[in-house]
């Protein structure tokens, strides 16, 4: 097994310098070339100890959501906070870049990136030109170039439908947002909607009149779509709705309560995310709990593998979710 002394000899620096670099001592003033040489020597010689993770420096956190989007969907706000916490835990020095600043501000010297949000083709091309190390969380726009960590929305959708069917529902609707292709500003069905249609067709219960979608995953989206559903369907409303996110579901609940549709006696609801408000609304929301910590911590591990172990193949990781049954289902 390699030692700090062997690393110091190979890198031609003192043992103290090696120790301070490998433990990411913030008070150490050393040239970047020296720091890199020490880390490369440690990697080459296989130096490891349980209490130490190699520091990853100059990592970009690409937060490709507008401030308005974050305020309207707390899921992404919680994810941003988790990324900042986990970066410290995994000894990763990150700098946040936002969609408002633009992709050109990201320096070509970055070691890699963690990305959240929706990217245009030219933005992805820019990333590919500066680094091969990157992980997308919640999406997978470049499957052959970068790693991704995502909740398994296919499984979630199937389980929601199965739960409704086992509870005796046959008239099941869908309320959700759309996927927006920013390259051409065009809306397409989201993964949840596409899987909902496929699953409902498979079990011969699909009624396209029960599907309501528009751009956005916000409280306002839920309000507008549930008002539309009531207006169009009236007494032919389905007995259950699978809703694409908690934020949308909260808007749906407000309208249903206001219009006198008893939840869950008349209309049951299952949604996704288990945000902090989900348990406090009336009635408390049945929802799939997405493990944001698991998404983020696995993204950090994948990025570390890419940089420190120089892994050349790509990984796509799906994280399962738990159904939290509350009062919006019987």
ABEGO torsion letter per residue (X at the ends): XBBAAAAAAAAGBBAAAAAAAAAGBAABBBBAAAAAAAAAAAAAAGBBBAABBBBBBGBBBBBBBBAAAAAABAAAAAAAAAAAAAAAAAGBBBBBBBAAAEAAABBAABAEBBBBEBBBAAAAAAAAAABABBBBBGBBABAAABBBBBBBAAAAAAAAAAAAAAAGBABBBBBBBBBBBAAAGBBBBBAAAAAAAAAAAAAGABBAAABBBBBEBBAAAAAAAAAAAAAAAEAABBABBBBABAAAAAAAAAAAAAAGBBOAAABBBBBBGGBAAAAABOBBBBBBBBBAAAAAAAAAAAAAAAAAAGBABBBBBBBBBBBBBBAABX
